[in-house]
Structure formats: C-alpha cells, structure tokens
Amino acid sequence: MKKTERLDKILAHAGFGTRREIKELVKRGLVHVNGRAVKDSGLQVDAQADELEVDGERVEYREHVYLMLHKPPGYVSATEDNRDRTVLELIGEEYGRFDLFPVGRLDKDTEGLLLLTNDGKLAHRLLSPKKHVPKTYYAEVLGEVTAADREAFRRGVELDDGYVTLPAELVIDAAEEPESGRLSRIRLTIHEGKFHQVKRMFRSVGKQVVYLKRLSMGPLVLDEGLRPGQYRELTESEMEGLRNP
C-alpha cells in the first residue's frame, strides 16, 4: 500500500526549511517531483517511491533515526534542562531536524549505553514495564560484595521506599583493597528501571556504588569502540534485534 504525505511536511522534516519557506521554494520552481517542477506545496507524494529534488539537491528522506551513544558522566538524559548539559548537546547538527530523545535514563554521573531515536513506538516497547527488558551494568562498589548479596538480589531486595525489586542477576568479577577500603567489581542485570535503582539496591545491602556504566539494554550492546561522548547509527543487525527481541 502506497503511503503518501504532504510535500511540504516531508521537506520540512528533511531539513529544507519551514512550510512557509518551502512554499516559497515551490513558487520559484525549485522543487521537483519525479523530474517535474511542482506548483502545490501540499501535493501528496510518497517519500520512499517518488524522486524529490530541491534546487537540484536529491532529497534523502528518513522517517526515523537510531543512534547508539556512549553517554559520558556530567550529562543528563533529557532533551532540555535549565541547569545541566543534555545528551542531545553531544549530537551533531545533521541530526537536529529529527527531534531525537533518549530512550530511558542514565543518571548524570553514570556513563554507558544510551539509545537516542525519534521512534516513539520502539521507545515505548523498550520502556514498557510489562516487557521487563533486561539492562546490564558494570559497577564498582565500596565494600565486599558477597554470595549473600547475590542471593538477595536473586530473590529481590526492598528499596528505601518499600518497593521490592524483581529478581536480578549479580556477577562478582573481582575485588581489591584500595586505600579507601575494599572495592568490588560487579555486573548486574536488572529487568526494570526504577529511579537510581542499581545504587539503591546496593544501598539496601549496606554498600555504595562509586562508578556505574550501562553495558547493554535488551539485545543492544555498547560498542567498545565508542569513547564517552561518541555515537553512531545502529547497524541493520542491531535494528533487527530491537524489532524482534
């Protein structure tokens, strides 16, 4: 079935100006559809099937964009903020027209995998509490994380507001003795996304998270080649994994 939209809407979304500016381009004969100048900016066209040009430039139309960002500490997971820098400030101007937003949140001081998109349906599916999408974190924790903690997390722990978490998988990687006390290195997979959940879970067993990094979200795994602050578009195989988890 052919999907059509107004020409001015498509061109505005592709970054060629406001609808008023596009109407002026049409009047000047600078907008072509399938090789012919058009006279109506409200013409219904199929952005995927029809060939669109503006002043000789081929229009490459994409409805949705999906970016993997290695979020650095110091940025908030929001589209705008009056006090702090947002993750969108890390993204180049070429993506400015897509109205991207972060899928879920990472705390300001937490780094790691963050998905940015303008696909609301996909975001809703990944964030839906009913889906229990797994999220894996690497953390450095003050104090010795023990097998008893692992068992407590497996059963679910009670947070400071009385909420009992879903079962989580805790893997203890290593421990050392820094000057400030024993430090444990762990990986934790949770299946929900409560506010500051990983930190609060460890607080419930008397320990403090001093470093936190998200490694994966569902089938999406942080690209080890991305340094903090860097990003890239998802590959076809990554997109397939998100569509068919």
PAZAPA-4460 file (N, C-alpha, C; in steps of 0.05 Angstrom, whole numbers, plus 32768, in hexadecimal, padded with zeros to 4 digits):
% residues 245
    n_x    n_y    n_z   ca_x   ca_y   ca_z    c_x    c_y    c_z   seq   type   mol
   8011   7FE8   8000   8000   8000   8000   8012   8019   8000     1      M     A
   800C   802B   7FEE   801C   8043   7FEB   8016   8056   8002     2      K     A
   802B   8060   800F   8028   8073   8025   8030   808F   801C     3      K     A
   801D   80A2   801C   8023   80BD   8013   8020   80D1   8029     4      T     A
   802F   80E7   8026   802E   80FD   8039   8030   8117   8029     5      E     A
   8029   812D   8036   802C   8147   8029   804A   814C   8023     6      R     A
   804E   8158   800C   8069   815E   8003   8077   8171   8017     7      L     A
   8069   8186   801F   8076   8199   8031   807D   818D   804C     8      D     A
   806D   817A   8056   8074   816C   806F   808D   815B   806C     9      K     A
   808F   814D   8056   80A6   813C   8051   80C0   814D   804F    10      I     A
   80BE   8163   8040   80D6   8174   803C   80DE   8182   8056    11      L     A
   80CA   818A   8066   80D0   8197   807F   80DE   8183   8092    12      A     A
   80D4   816A   8092   80E0   8155   80A3   80FC   814F   8099    13      H     A
   8101   8152   807F   811C   814C   8074   812F   8164   8077    14      A     A
   8126   817A   8083   8138   8190   8089   813A   81A6   8074    15      G     A
   8126   81A8   8062   8127   81BC   804D   8118   81D6   8054    16      F     A
   8111   81DA   806D   8105   81F2   8075   80E9   81EE   8082    17      G     A
   80DD   8205   8089   80C2   8203   8094   80AE   81FF   807C    18      T     A
   8096   81F9   8083   8082   81F5   806D   807F   820F   805D    19      R     A
   8080   8226   806A   807E   823F   805C   8096   8243   8049    20      R     A
   80AE   823C   8052   80C5   823E   8041   80C4   822A   8029    21      E     A
   80B9   8213   802F   80B7   81FF   801A   80A2   8208   8005    22      I     A
   808D   8214   800E   8079   821F   7FFC   8085   8233   7FE9    23      K     A
   8098   8243   7FF3   80A6   8257   7FE2   80B8   8249   7FCE    24      E     A
   80C5   8233   7FD7   80D6   8224   7FC4   80C6   8218   7FAE    25      L     A
   80AE   820F   7FB4   809C   8204   7FA0   8094   821A   7F8C    26      V     A
   808D   8231   7F97   8085   8247   7F85   809C   824F   7F72    27      K     A
   80B4   824C   7F7B   80CB   8253   7F6A   80D3   823C   7F56    28      R     A
   80C4   8226   7F57   80C9   8210   7F45   80E1   8200   7F4C    29      G     A
   80EA   8200   7F65   8102   81F2   7F6E   80FD   81D7   7F79    30      L     A
   80E4   81CF   7F7B   80DD   81B4   7F86   80D3   81A3   7F6F    31      V     A
   80DF   818B   7F6C   80D8   8179   7F57   80D0   815E   7F63    32      H     A
   80BB   8152   7F57   80B3   8137   7F5F   80B3   8127   7F45    33      V     A
   80C4   8112   7F46   80C7   8100   7F2E   80CE   8111   7F15    34      N     A
   80E0   8124   7F19   80EB   8133   7F03   80DA   814B   7EFA    35      G     A
   80C3   8150   7F06   80B2   8166   7EFE   80AE   817A   7F15    36      R     A
   80B0   8194   7F0E   80AB   81A8   7F22   808E   81A7   7F2B    37      A     A
   808A   81AA   7F45   806F   81A9   7F50   8065   81C5   7F57    38      V     A
   804B   81C9   7F58   803F   81E3   7F5D   8031   81E3   7F78    39      K     A
   802D   81CC   7F84   801D   81CA   7F9D   802F   81BE   7FB3    40      D     A
   8035   81CE   7FC8   8045   81C3   7FDE   8037   81AF   7FEE    41      S     A
   801C   81AD   7FEB   800C   8199   7FFA   8008   8180   7FEA    42      G     A
   8016   817D   7FD4   8013   8165   7FC3   8019   814C   7FD3    43      L     A
   8009   8137   7FD0   800D   811E   7FDD   8022   810D   7FCD    44      Q     A
   8038   8106   7FDB   804D   80F6   7FCE   8055   80DF   7FE0    45      V     A
   8063   80CC   7FD4   806D   80B5   7FE3   808C   80B9   7FE5    46      D     A
   8095   80BF   7FFD   80B1   80C6   8000   80C4   80AE   7FFA    47      A     A
   80B9   8096   7FFC   80CA   807F   7FF7   80CB   8078   7FD9    48      Q     A
   80B5   807D   7FCA   80B3   8075   7FAE   80B8   808B   7F9B    49      A     A
   80AF   80A4   7FA2   80B3   80BA   7F90   80CE   80C7   7F92    50      D     A
   80D9   80D2   7F7C   80F3   80DF   7F7D   80EF   80FD   7F81    51      E     A
   80F9   8106   7F97   80F6   8122   7F9F   8110   8131   7F9D    52      L     A
   810F   814A   7F93   8126   815B   7F91   811F   8177   7F99    53      E     A
   8131   8185   7FA7   812E   81A1   7FAE   8147   81B0   7FA4    54      V     A
   8143   81C1   7F92   8158   81D1   7F86   816F   81BF   7F7C    55      D     A
   8168   81A9   7F70   817B   8197   7F65   8187   8183   7F79    56      G     A
   817F   8185   7F92   8189   8172   7FA7   8175   815C   7FAB    57      E     A
   817E   8143   7FA9   816D   812C   7FAD   8166   812A   7FCB    58      R     A
   814C   8126   7FD0   8143   8124   7FEC   8145   8107   7FF5    59      V     A
   8155   8103   800A   8158   80E9   8016   8147   80E9   802F    60      E     A
   812F   80DD   802D   811C   80DF   8043   811E   80C6   8055    61      Y     A
   811F   80CC   806F   811D   80B6   8083   810A   80BF   8099    62      R     A
   80F8   80AD   809F   80E4   80B4   80B4   80F0   80B1   80D0    63      E     A
   80FF   809C   80D4   810A   8097   80EF   8128   8094   80EE    64      H     A
   8135   809B   8105   8152   8099   8108   8157   808B   8123    65      V     A
   816C   807A   8124   8172   806B   813C   8190   806E   8141    66      Y     A
   8198   807B   8157   81B4   8080   815D   81BB   8071   8177    67      L     A
   81D2   8064   8177   81DE   8059   818F   81F2   806E   819A    68      M     A
   81EE   8078   81B2   81FF   808B   81BE   820D   807F   81D6    69      L     A
   8228   8083   81D8   8236   807D   81F1   8234   8096   8202    70      H     A
   8220   8096   8213   821C   80AE   8224   8233   80B2   8237    71      K     A
   823E   80CA   8238   8253   80CF   824C   8246   80DA   8266    72      P     A
   8255   80D9   827C   824B   80E6   8295   8248   8104   8290    73      P     A
   8236   8110   82A0   8233   812D   829F   821D   8136   828D    74      G     A
   820F   8124   827F   81F9   812C   826D   81DF   811E   8277    75      Y     A
   81C9   812D   8274   81B0   8121   827D   81A1   8116   8265    76      V     A
   8192   8101   826A   8183   80F3   8255   8168   8101   8251    77      S     A
   8169   8117   8243   8151   8127   823E   8155   8136   8224    78      A     A
   813F   8141   8219   8140   8151   8201   8147   816E   8207    79      T     A
   8141   8177   821F   8148   8192   8227   8149   8193   8245    80      E     A
   815A   81A5   824F   815D   81A8   826C   8167   81C4   8272    81      D     A
   815D   81D1   8287   8164   81EC   828D   817F   81EF   829B    82      N     A
   8188   81D9   82A7   81A1   81DA   82B7   81B8   81CA   82AB    83      R     A
   81B3   81B3   82A0   81C8   81A1   8297   81C9   819E   8279    84      D     A
   81E0   8194   8270   81E2   818D   8253   81D2   8174   824E    85      R     A
   81C6   8172   8237   81B6   815B   8230   81C5   814A   821B    86      T     A
   81BE   8131   8219   81CB   811E   8207   81C7   8128   81EA    87      V     A
   81B2   8137   81E4   81AE   8140   81C8   81C3   8154   81C0    88      L     A
   81D0   8161   81D3   81E5   8174   81CD   81FE   8166   81C1    89      E     A
   81FF   814B   81C4   8215   813C   81B9   8211   8134   819C    90      L     A
   81F8   8138   8192   81F1   812E   8178   81F4   8144   8163    91      I     A
   81FF   813D   814B   8205   8150   8136   81EC   815C   812A    92      G     A
   81F0   8174   811D   81D9   8183   8112   81CA   8173   80FC    93      E     A
   81D8   8160   80EF   81CB   8152   80DA   81B3   8141   80E3    94      E     A
   81B2   813D   80FE   819B   812E   8109   8187   8140   8117    95      Y     A
   818C   815A   8115   817B   816D   8124   815E   816D   811B    96      G     A
   8158   8167   8102   813D   8168   80F8   812C   8150   8100    97      R     A
   8138   813C   810C   8129   8124   8112   811B   8123   812D    98      F     A
   811F   8137   813D   8112   8138   8158   8118   811F   8168    99      D     A
   8131   8119   816B   8139   8102   817A   8134   8105   8198   100      L     A
   8131   80EE   81A5   812E   80EE   81C2   813B   80D4   81CD   101      F     A
   8144   80D5   81E6   8150   80BC   81F2   813B   80A8   81FA   102      P     A
   8141   808F   81F5   812F   8079   81FC   8136   8071   8219   103      V     A
   8127   807A   822C   812D   8074   8248   8142   8088   8252   104      G     A
   814C   8083   826A   815E   8095   8277   8177   8087   8281   105      R     A
   818D   8097   8281   81A4   8090   8291   81A9   80A8   82A3   106      L     A
   81B1   80A3   82BC   81B6   80B9   82CF   81CC   80CB   82C4   107      D     A
   81CD   80E4   82CE   81E0   80F7   82C4   81FD   80ED   82C7   108      K     A
   8203   80DF   82DD   821F   80D6   82E1   8224   80BA   82D7   109      D     A
   8210   80AE   82C9   8212   8093   82BE   8219   8095   82A0   110      T     A
   822A   8083   8297   8231   8083   827B   8227   8069   826E   111      E     A
   822B   8067   8253   8225   804E   8246   820F   8051   8230   112      G     A
   8204   803A   822A   81F1   8038   8213   81D8   8049   8217   113      L     A
   81D2   805A   8203   81B9   8068   8202   81B0   8069   81E5   114      L     A
   8197   8061   81E1   818B   8062   81C6   817C   807C   81C2   115      L     A
   8182   8089   81AC   8174   80A1   81A4   8164   809C   818B   116      L     A
   814B   80A4   818A   813B   809F   8172   8124   80B3   8171   117      T     A
   8115   80B3   815B   80FC   80C2   815A   80E5   80AF   8154   118      N     A
   80EA   8095   8159   80D6   8080   8155   80C8   807B   816F   119      D     A
   80B1   8088   8173   80A2   8085   818C   8098   8069   8191   120      G     A
   8090   805B   817D   8086   803F   8180   809B   802D   818B   121      K     A
   80B3   802F   817F   80C9   801E   8189   80D1   8025   81A5   122      L     A
   80D2   803F   81AB   80D9   8047   81C6   80C5   803C   81DA   123      A     A
   80AB   803E   81D4   8096   8034   81E6   8099   8016   81EB   124      H     A
   80A0   8008   81D6   80A3   7FEB   81D8   80BB   7FE4   81EB   125      R     A
   80D1   7FF3   81E8   80E9   7FED   81F8   80E5   7FF5   8215   126      L     A
   80D4   800A   821A   80D1   8015   8235   80B8   800A   8243   127      L     A
   80A7   7FFB   8235   808F   7FF1   8242   8095   7FDF   825A   128      S     A
   808A   7FE6   8271   808F   7FD5   8289   8087   7FB8   8285   129      P     A
   8074   7FB3   8273   806A   7F98   826E   807F   7F87   825F   130      K     A
   8092   7F94   8251   80A5   7F85   8240   80BC   7F7B   8250   131      K     A
   80C3   7F88   8267   80DA   7F7F   8277   80F3   7F7D   8267   132      H     A
   80F9   7F91   8257   8111   7F90   8246   812A   7F90   8258   133      V     A
   813C   7F7D   8255   8154   7F7B   8266   8168   7F92   8260   134      P     A
   8174   7F9C   8275   8189   7FB0   8273   81A0   7FA8   8284   135      K     A
   81B8   7FA7   8278   81D0   7F9D   8287   81E3   7FB5   828C   136      T     A
   81EC   7FB6   82A5   81FE   7FCB   82AD   8218   7FC0   82B8   137      Y     A
   822E   7FCE   82B4   8247   7FC9   82C2   8248   7FDE   82D9   138      Y     A
   8250   7FD5   82F1   8252   7FE8   8307   826A   7FE2   8318   139      A     A
   8274   7FF7   8324   8289   7FF5   8339   827C   7FFD   8353   140      E     A
   827F   7FEC   8367   826F   7FEE   8380   8282   7FEE   8398   141      V     A
   827F   8002   83A9   828E   8002   83C2   8284   7FEC   83D4   142      L     A
   8296   7FDC   83DF   828E   7FC6   83F0   8290   7FAC   83E1   143      G     A
   8290   7F96   83EF   8292   7F7C   83E3   8276   7F72   83DB   144      E     A
   8272   7F6E   83C1   8258   7F63   83B7   825B   7F45   83BA   145      V     A
   8248   7F38   83C7   824A   7F1C   83CE   8235   7F0B   83C0   146      T     A
   8238   7EF1   83C4   8224   7EDE   83BA   8209   7EE3   83C7   147      A     A
   8209   7EED   83E0   81EF   7EF3   83ED   81E1   7F0A   83DE   148      A     A
   81F1   7F1D   83D5   81E5   7F33   83C5   81D9   7F29   83AB   149      D     A
   81E8   7F17   839F   81DF   7F0B   8386   81C5   7EFD   8389   150      R     A
   81C2   7EEE   839F   81A9   7EE0   83A5   8193   7EF3   83AB   151      E     A
   8199   7F09   83BA   8184   7F1D   83C0   817A   7F2A   83A6   152      A     A
   818C   7F31   8394   8184   7F3D   837B   8174   7F29   836A   153      F     A
   817B   7F0F   836C   816C   7EFB   835D   814F   7EF9   8366   154      R     A
   814B   7EFD   8380   8130   7EFC   838B   8121   7F16   8387   155      R     A
   8130   7F2C   8387   8124   7F47   8386   8128   7F55   83A1   156      G     A
   8131   7F6E   83A0   8137   7F7C   83B9   8123   7F93   83BC   157      V     A
   811F   7F9B   83D5   810D   7FB1   83DA   811C   7FCC   83DA   158      E     A
   8112   7FDF   83CA   811F   7FF9   83C8   8115   800B   83DE   159      L     A
   8120   8023   83DF   811A   8036   83F5   80FD   803F   83F5   160      D     A
   80EF   803C   83DF   80D3   8044   83DE   80C0   802D   83E2   161      D     A
   80CB   8015   83E9   80BB   7FFE   83EE   80B6   7FEC   83D6   162      G     A
   80BF   7FF5   83BE   80BB   7FE5   83A6   80CE   7FCE   83A6   163      Y     A
   80C4   7FB6   839F   80D5   7F9E   839D   80DC   7F99   8380   164      V     A
   80F5   7F98   8379   80FD   7F95   835D   80F8   7F79   8352   165      T     A
   80F6   7F78   8338   80F5   7F5E   832B   8110   7F50   832E   166      L     A
   8110   7F35   832B   8129   7F27   832D   813E   7F32   831A   167      P     A
   8157   7F34   8323   816D   7F3F   8313   8185   7F2C   8314   168      A     A
   8195   7F2D   82FF   81AC   7F1B   82FD   81C6   7F2B   8304   169      E     A
   81D3   7F23   8319   81EC   7F31   8322   8204   7F1E   831D   170      L     A
   8218   7F29   830F   8231   7F1B   830A   8247   7F2A   8317   171      V     A
   8256   7F1D   8329   826D   7F2A   8337   8286   7F24   8327   172      I     A
   8291   7F39   831A   82A9   7F36   8309   82C3   7F35   8319   173      D     A
   82C7   7F48   832B   82E1   7F4A   8339   82DE   7F5C   8351   174      A     A
   82F2   7F5B   8362   82F3   7F6D   8379   8310   7F75   837F   175      A     A
   8314   7F8D   8389   832F   7F96   8390   832D   7FA8   83A9   176      E     A
   8344   7FB1   83B2   8345   7FC0   83CB   8351   7FDC   83C6   177      E     A
   8341   7FEF   83BA   834B   800A   83B7   834E   8017   83D2   178      P     A
   835A   802E   83D3   8360   803C   83EC   8346   8041   83FC   179      E     A
   8330   8047   83EE   8318   804F   83FB   8308   8036   8405   180      S     A
   8312   801E   8400   8303   8007   8409   8300   7FF3   83F2   181      G     A
   82F4   7FDD   83F8   82F1   7FC8   83E4   82DF   7FD1   83CE   182      R     A
   82E6   7FCA   83B5   82D7   7FD2   839D   82D0   7FB9   838D   183      L     A
   82B6   7FB5   8388   82AD   7F9E   8378   82A5   7FA7   835C   184      S     A
   82AB   7F97   8349   82A4   7F9C   832D   828F   7F87   8325   185      R     A
   8278   7F91   831D   8261   7F7F   8318   8253   7F85   82FD   186      I     A
   8243   7F72   82F4   8230   7F77   82DF   8214   7F6F   82E9   187      R     A
   8201   7F80   82E4   81E6   7F7C   82EE   81D2   7F7F   82D7   188      L     A
   81C0   7F6B   82D4   81AB   7F6D   82C0   8191   7F6F   82CE   189      T     A
   8182   7F85   82C8   8168   7F8A   82D4   8153   7F89   82BD   190      I     A
   813A   7F87   82C5   8125   7F84   82B1   810F   7F99   82B5   191      H     A
   8117   7FB0   82C0   8105   7FC6   82C3   8116   7FDF   82C4   192      E     A
   810B   7FF6   82C9   811B   800F   82C7   8112   8024   82DB   193      G     A
   8112   801C   82F5   810A   802F   830A   8120   8045   830D   194      K     A
   8118   805C   8318   812A   8072   831C   8143   806A   832D   195      F     A
   815B   806F   8322   8174   8068   8330   8174   804B   8339   196      H     A
   8169   8039   832A   8163   801E   8334   817C   800F   833D   197      Q     A
   8191   800F   832C   81A9   7FFF   8333   81B6   800A   834D   198      V     A
   81B8   8024   834F   81C4   8030   8367   81B3   802A   837F   199      K     A
   8199   802B   837C   8187   8026   8393   8187   8008   839B   200      R     A
   818B   7FF7   8388   818C   7FDA   838E   81A4   7FD4   839F   201      M     A
   81BB   7FE0   8398   81D3   7FDB   83A8   81D1   7FE9   83C3   202      F     A
   81C4   8000   83C3   81C1   800E   83DD   81B0   7FFC   83F0   203      R     A
   819D   7FED   83E5   818C   7FDC   83F5   819C   7FC6   8403   204      S     A
   81B3   7FBF   83F8   81C4   7FAA   8405   81DD   7FB7   8412   205      V     A
   81DB   7FD1   8417   81F0   7FDF   8426   8209   7FE6   8416   206      G     A
   8207   7FEA   83FC   821F   7FF0   83EC   8219   8008   83D9   207      K     A
   822F   8014   83D0   822D   802C   83BF   8239   8028   83A4   208      Q     A
   822A   802F   838F   8234   802F   8374   8244   8048   836F   209      V     A
   825D   8045   8366   826E   805D   8361   8273   8061   8343   210      V     A
   826C   804E   8333   826E   8051   8316   825A   803E   8309   211      Y     A
   824C   8049   82F4   8237   8039   82E8   8237   803E   82CA   212      L     A
   8235   8028   82BB   8236   8029   829E   8222   8015   8292   213      K     A
   8210   801E   8281   81FD   800B   8274   820A   7FFE   825C   214      R     A
   820A   7FE4   825B   8216   7FD4   8246   8203   7FCC   8230   215      L     A
   81EA   7FC7   8238   81D7   7FBD   8224   81BA   7FC4   822C   216      S     A
   81A9   7FC3   8218   818C   7FC8   821C   817E   7FB5   8209   217      M     A
   8171   7FA1   8213   8165   7F8D   8201   817B   7F80   81F0   218      G     A
   8177   7F7E   81D6   818B   7F72   81C5   81A1   7F86   81BD   219      P     A
   819E   7F9F   81C4   81B1   7FB4   81BC   81C9   7FB6   81CF   220      L     A
   81E1   7FB2   81C5   81F9   7FB2   81D6   820B   7FCA   81CE   221      V     A
   8215   7FD7   81E2   8226   7FEE   81DE   823F   7FE7   81CD   222      L     A
   8243   7FF6   81B8   825A   7FF2   81A6   8273   7FFB   81B5   223      D     A
   8286   7FE8   81BA   829E   7FEE   81C9   82B0   8002   81BA   224      E     A
   82AB   8006   81A0   82BB   8019   8191   82B2   8036   8195   225      G     A
   829B   803A   81A2   8291   8055   81A7   829C   805F   81C1   226      L     A
   82AB   8075   81C0   82B4   8082   81D8   829D   8093   81E4   227      R     A
   829F   809A   81FE   828A   80AB   8209   8286   80C4   81F9   228      P     A
   826C   80C9   81F2   8265   80E1   81E2   8263   80DA   81C5   229      G     A
   826C   80C3   81BC   826A   80BC   81A0   8250   80AC   819B   230      Q     A
   8247   80AC   8182   822E   809E   817A   8230   8095   815D   231      Y     A
   821E   8083   8156   821B   807A   813B   81FF   8070   8136   232      R     A
   81F7   806D   811D   81DD   8062   8117   81DE   8043   811B   233      E     A
   81C7   8038   8122   81C5   801B   8126   81C9   800D   810B   234      L     A
   81D4   7FF5   810C   81D7   7FE5   80F4   81BD   7FD7   80EE   235      T     A
   81BB   7FCB   80D7   81A3   7FBC   80CF   819E   7FA5   80E2   236      E     A
   81B3   7F97   80EA   81B0   7F80   80FC   81A7   7F89   8118   237      S     A
   81B1   7FA0   8121   81A8   7FAB   813B   818A   7FB3   8139   238      E     A
   8183   7FBF   8123   8167   7FC7   811F   8155   7FAE   811F   239      M     A
   815E   7F9A   8112   814E   7F81   8110   814A   7F75   812C   240      E     A
   815F   7F77   813D   815D   7F6D   8158   8149   7F7C   8168   241      G     A
   8147   7F97   8164   8134   7FA7   8173   8117   7FA2   8169   242      L     A
   8115   7F9E   814F   80FA   7F99   8145   80EF   7F7D   814C   243      R     A
   8102   7F6A   814F   80FA   7F4E   8155   810A   7F44   816C   244      N     A
   8105   7F4F   8184   8116   7F47   819B   8111   7F2A   81A3   245      P     A
***
